[in-house]
Amino acid sequence: MRTAGPCAEAPKRDNVRMVADDVVTANLLATHLGMTRQNVARLPAEAVIEQRSDGYYDETASRLRYIKHLREVKDENDLR
């Protein structure tokens, strides 16, 4: 019998649910990122994030790519 302790494994996440919860509309992504829907619509055109073929966005991938973009812009500005 296993007991919870420092070596206990974390419960596995439900991959199907994780994917379904991660797909969001432009409005929900805008709220998540703290911007307008219009700014979210601009980001795929600038190759910052990707819009899925069904018009939705992967929330986690979009957030991570947007953070990476902000860091790159900051680094460019720091070099000036």
CORSUL-V315308 format. One record per pair of residues at least 24 apart in sequence whose C-alpha atoms are under 10 Angstrom apart, sorted by the first residue. I is the first residue (numbers start at 1). J is the second residue. D is the distance in whole Angstrom. If there is no record, write none. Layout:
# CORSUL-V315308
((I	J	D) (I	J	D))
This chain:
# CORSUL-V315308
((19	58	8) (19	59	10) (19	60	10) (20	58	9) (21	58	9) (21	59	9) (21	60	10) (22	56	10) (22	57	8) (22	58	6) (22	59	5) (22	60	6) (22	61	9) (22	62	10) (23	52	9) (23	55	10) (23	56	6) (23	57	6) (23	58	5) (23	59	6) (23	60	9) (23	61	10) (24	55	9) (24	56	6) (24	57	5) (24	58	6) (24	59	6) (24	60	10) (25	51	10) (25	55	8) (25	56	5) (25	57	6) (25	58	9) (25	59	9) (26	51	9) (26	55	8) (26	56	7) (26	57	7) (26	58	10) (26	59	10) (27	56	10) (28	56	10) (28	57	9) (28	59	9) (29	56	9) (29	57	7) (29	58	9) (29	59	6) (29	60	10) (29	62	8) (29	63	8) (30	59	10) (32	59	8) (32	63	8) (33	59	9) (33	62	9) (33	63	7) (33	66	9) (33	67	10))
